[in-house]
Amino acid sequence: RATLGTSYRQPSIYSLYGGRTLSYPSASDPCSQAGAYGTRAGTVRARCLSEGINPETFSSAFVGQLPTLSGGNTALKPETGRTYTIGTVVTPHWVPHLSLSVEYWHYTLQNMISAPGTQYILDRCYTGTEQQLCSLVSPRSTSGQLTAISAVQQNLGGLRTNGLDIDLTYRMRLGRQDSLSLSENYQQLIGYFQQYTPGGAWRNYTGRLLYLSGSGMPRERSYTTVSWQHGAFSLTYMVQYIGGMHWNDGTNDLAPQTAGRTRSPGVFLQDVTLGYRAGRWTVNTGVNNLFNRQPPFVVDGASNTAVAQYSGFIPGRYVFAQAGVDF
């Protein structure tokens, strides 16, 4: 099987007309850490000096956070994209109730509607790699401090991503009332590249965790489910795996020479659910995060982890019960 499709997305009302708000996301002033830019350090120092700042003595008044404007942009254009997939489903007759699906997918987006990160804007401006982003940085105060960075919705350059999905399902009857089911969904991310300005550099985020925003693109994900059915009762054991990721600030990977920790390890999350169905009623009870695994540490000023990425680990092990009825 194969598919080929296109997409078209108009900007939302909020993206066009949302009011501007001031926040303080995680970011650092380049003039306070010019030496951290490696071969680009000289360019950063030169720009800081042109703004009347001596990077050797300058100290930012904002510790790890910078004033940033966010909101709508009436100049937004529609976002367009193209998708194609190719795959196959195998159901061998010599193994009844076995199904194997393999699918390759590839997505591209142009004029992607999103907001560039504060640190990305500053890094690309001060290193001279994308001078057009300097227009998003407001003039500094008389004391040399940054006053605001405009990170409103923009038509970013684009997105290219591709990967492989493998699904396996198998059901085995053990007796008149008993059956065993196994399902496995394996996702392999082959590439994830993002461009923040038309004609700008493509950033490789494959296997990276953008710790400033808490979003990650692990190369591997896996969801395994084993379920035993006995009449009206069922017992389900679920294991989720999230692959390890290297930390990235939106522009560069963290290096051991300049940072202590630089990556998050691969982690497993395990849940157990016991269910019972009687007529129209269904009752489920179980334990999520069975072994009380804590989410991996990720540098963050509030939670010390990437909440959006590792939400299943929070708040640790907990027991639940729920009931539902069909009508």
Residue pairs with C-beta under 8 A, 6 or more apart in sequence:
1 85
1 86
1 87
1 88
1 89
2 84
2 85
2 86
2 87
3 83
3 84
3 85
4 82
4 83
4 84
5 82
5 83
5 84
6 80
6 81
6 82
6 83
7 79
7 80
7 81
7 82
7 83
7 109
8 78
8 79
8 80
8 81
9 78
9 79
9 80
9 81
9 113
10 78
11 76
11 77
11 78
11 79
11 113
11 153
14 72
15 72
15 73
15 76
15 113
15 153
16 72
16 73
16 74
16 76
17 72
17 74
18 71
18 72
18 153
19 71
19 72
20 69
20 70
20 71
20 72
20 152
21 69
21 70
21 71
22 67
22 68
22 69
22 148
23 67
23 68
23 70
24 62
24 65
24 66
24 67
24 68
25 65
25 66
25 68
25 117
25 118
25 151
25 212
26 64
26 65
26 118
26 119
26 212
26 300
26 301
27 64
27 65
27 66
27 68
27 117
27 118
27 119
27 122
27 149
27 212
28 60
28 64
28 66
28 119
28 122
29 58
29 60
29 62
29 66
29 122
29 145
29 146
30 37
30 44
30 47
30 48
30 122
30 123
30 126
30 127
31 44
31 48
31 51
31 53
31 55
31 58
31 60
31 126
31 144
32 55
32 58
32 59
32 60
34 41
34 44
34 45
34 48
34 55
35 41
36 258
37 43
37 44
37 123
37 126
37 127
40 127
40 128
40 129
43 126
43 127
43 128
44 55
44 126
44 127
45 55
47 125
47 126
47 128
48 54
48 55
48 58
48 126
49 55
51 140
51 144
52 144
53 140
53 144
58 144
60 145
60 146
61 143
61 145
62 145
62 146
64 301
65 301
66 118
66 122
66 146
66 149
67 146
67 147
67 148
67 149
68 118
68 148
68 149
68 150
68 151
69 148
69 149
69 150
69 151
69 152
70 115
70 151
70 152
71 152
71 153
72 152
72 153
73 152
73 153
73 154
76 113
76 153
76 154
76 155
77 111
77 155
78 111
79 109
79 110
79 111
79 112
79 113
79 155
80 109
80 110
80 111
81 107
81 108
81 109
81 110
82 107
82 108
83 105
83 106
83 107
83 108
84 105
84 106
85 103
85 104
85 105
85 106
86 103
86 104
87 101
87 102
87 103
87 104
87 165
88 101
88 102
88 103
89 99
89 100
89 101
90 99
90 100
90 101
90 102
91 98
91 99
91 100
92 98
95 170
97 170
97 171
97 172
98 168
98 169
98 170
99 167
99 168
99 169
99 170
100 166
100 167
100 168
101 165
101 166
101 167
101 168
102 164
102 165
102 166
103 164
103 165
103 166
104 162
104 163
104 164
105 162
105 163
105 164
105 165
106 161
106 162
107 159
107 160
107 161
107 162
108 158
108 159
108 160
109 158
109 159
109 160
110 157
110 158
111 155
111 156
111 158
111 198
112 155
112 156
112 157
112 158
112 159
112 194
113 153
113 154
113 155
113 156
114 153
114 154
114 156
115 151
115 152
115 153
115 154
116 133
116 136
116 151
116 154
116 156
116 196
117 151
117 210
117 212
117 213
117 250
118 149
118 151
118 212
119 212
119 249
119 250
119 251
120 133
120 196
120 250
120 251
121 133
121 136
121 137
121 149
121 151
122 137
122 149
123 249
123 250
123 251
123 252
124 130
124 133
124 196
124 200
124 251
125 131
125 133
125 134
125 136
125 137
129 200
129 201
130 196
130 197
130 200
130 201
132 197
133 196
133 197
136 149
136 150
136 151
137 146
137 149
137 150
138 146
138 147
138 148
138 149
138 150
139 147
140 146
140 147
141 147
155 198
156 194
156 195
156 196
156 197
157 194
157 195
157 196
157 197
157 198
157 199
157 200
157 202
158 194
158 195
158 198
159 192
159 193
159 194
159 195
160 191
160 192
160 193
160 202
161 189
161 191
161 192
161 193
162 190
162 191
163 187
163 188
163 189
163 190
163 191
164 187
164 188
164 190
165 185
165 186
165 187
165 188
166 184
166 185
166 186
166 187
166 188
167 183
167 184
167 185
167 186
168 182
168 183
168 184
168 186
169 181
169 182
169 183
169 184
170 181
170 182
170 183
171 179
171 180
171 181
171 182
172 179
172 180
172 181
173 179
174 180
177 230
177 231
178 228
178 229
178 230
179 228
179 229
180 226
180 227
180 228
180 229
181 225
181 226
181 227
181 228
181 229
182 224
182 225
182 226
182 227
183 223
183 224
183 225
184 222
184 223
184 224
184 225
185 222
185 223
185 224
186 220
186 221
186 222
187 220
187 221
187 222
188 219
188 220
189 206
189 207
189 217
189 218
189 219
189 220
189 221
190 206
191 204
191 206
192 204
192 205
192 206
192 217
193 202
193 203
193 204
193 205
193 206
194 202
194 203
194 205
195 201
195 202
195 203
196 203
203 250
203 251
205 217
205 248
206 217
206 219
207 217
207 218
207 219
207 243
207 244
207 245
207 246
208 216
208 217
208 245
208 246
208 247
208 248
208 253
209 215
209 216
209 217
209 218
209 245
209 246
209 247
209 248
209 263
209 264
209 298
209 306
209 309
210 216
210 248
210 249
210 250
211 247
211 248
211 249
211 298
211 299
211 300
211 306
212 249
212 250
213 250
214 298
214 300
214 306
214 307
214 308
214 309
215 306
215 308
215 309
216 245
216 264
216 306
216 309
217 245
218 242
218 243
218 244
218 245
218 266
219 243
220 241
220 243
220 266
221 240
221 241
221 242
221 243
222 239
222 240
222 241
223 238
223 239
223 240
223 241
224 238
224 239
224 240
224 241
225 236
225 237
225 238
225 239
226 236
226 237
227 234
227 235
227 236
227 237
228 234
228 235
228 236
232 276
232 277
232 278
233 274
233 275
233 276
234 273
234 274
234 275
234 276
234 277
235 272
235 273
235 274
235 275
236 272
236 273
236 274
236 275
236 286
237 270
237 271
237 272
238 270
238 271
238 272
238 273
239 268
239 269
239 270
240 268
240 269
240 270
240 271
240 312
241 266
241 267
241 268
241 269
242 266
242 267
242 269
242 309
242 310
243 266
244 263
244 264
244 265
244 266
245 263
245 264
246 253
246 254
246 262
246 263
247 253
247 254
247 259
247 261
247 262
247 263
247 264
247 298
247 299
248 254
253 262
254 261
254 262
255 262
256 262
261 297
261 299
264 296
264 297
264 298
264 306
265 296
267 293
267 295
267 296
267 310
267 313
268 293
269 289
269 293
269 312
269 313
270 289
270 290
270 291
270 293
271 286
271 287
271 288
271 289
271 290
272 286
272 287
272 290
273 284
273 285
273 286
274 284
274 285
274 286
275 282
275 283
275 284
276 282
276 283
276 284
277 283
280 325
280 326
280 327
281 323
281 324
281 325
282 323
282 324
282 325
282 326
283 321
283 322
283 323
284 320
284 321
284 322
284 323
285 319
285 320
285 321
285 322
286 319
286 320
287 317
287 318
287 319
287 320
288 312
288 317
288 318
288 320
289 312
289 313
289 316
289 317
289 318
290 317
291 317
292 316
292 317
293 313
294 313
294 316
295 305
295 306
295 310
295 313
295 314
296 305
296 306
296 310
297 304
297 305
298 304
298 305
298 306
298 309
300 306
305 313
305 314
307 314
